[in-house]
Amino acid sequence: ACAAANQTCDDPDTSAASLSDWVCTCPLPASGEATAQAAVCTIDECAEASANCTSCEHGICEAANQTCADPDHADTVLNDWTCTCPAPSVGEATAQTAACKIDECTETSTNCTSCARGTCSGAGQSCSDPDHGAASLSDWSCTCPPPSQGTAVAQAAVCTIDECVETSANCTSCAKGACAAANQTCDDPDTSAASLSDWVCTCPSPASGKATAQAAV
């Protein structure tokens, strides 16, 4: 029975009165033994460090600061161990290290000290992380919503809008050619996104006159 299962057999008590006490033991690197029958052999490929185990991870996950899990310890199911990335990064791979990724715009875990965590959205801006690699951190950027302009890396952007040049339909406060149509010059004295409807039309020389947010008389 033991030999048929490729296991070793041992009889701990060979006296004639001690029968059916023989033991089958699994071969390395598997573990397991049973009395008077073949053993059920198991192997945890994450925990087994023996050189006898060619399928075991041997610290591959740990060397990459990842956790190892072997979902099936049956000695007939090998190379199914997985490496999983540490939080807040995500990623998993079977029988190899995982490619860890993190979107610093969407990750809100306190484990992520480099993440946006609402910095952009709190300022009414959009967030973009150009590189999700776990080694590429603090590269997210905040971008101002139209019609304002402005982008900043790892912080909220300073949004600006020149109401004299902006023609987007999103800008209801912009000059949109009102000054030019009257052959007048347009000037926006404060281009901060919070300062709207302050553009000024000025009459050309030798005429004089100017008006705020409308053509001058």
Disulfide bonds with the S-S distance in Angstrom:
Cys2-Cys24 1.83
Cys26-Cys41 1.92
Cys46-Cys68 1.97
Cys53-Cys56 1.95
Cys61-Cys83 1.92
Cys85-Cys100 1.98
Cys105-Cys127 2.06
Cys112-Cys115 1.90
Cys120-Cys142 1.91
Cys144-Cys159 1.95
Cys164-Cys186 2.01
Cys171-Cys174 1.92
Cys179-Cys201 1.84
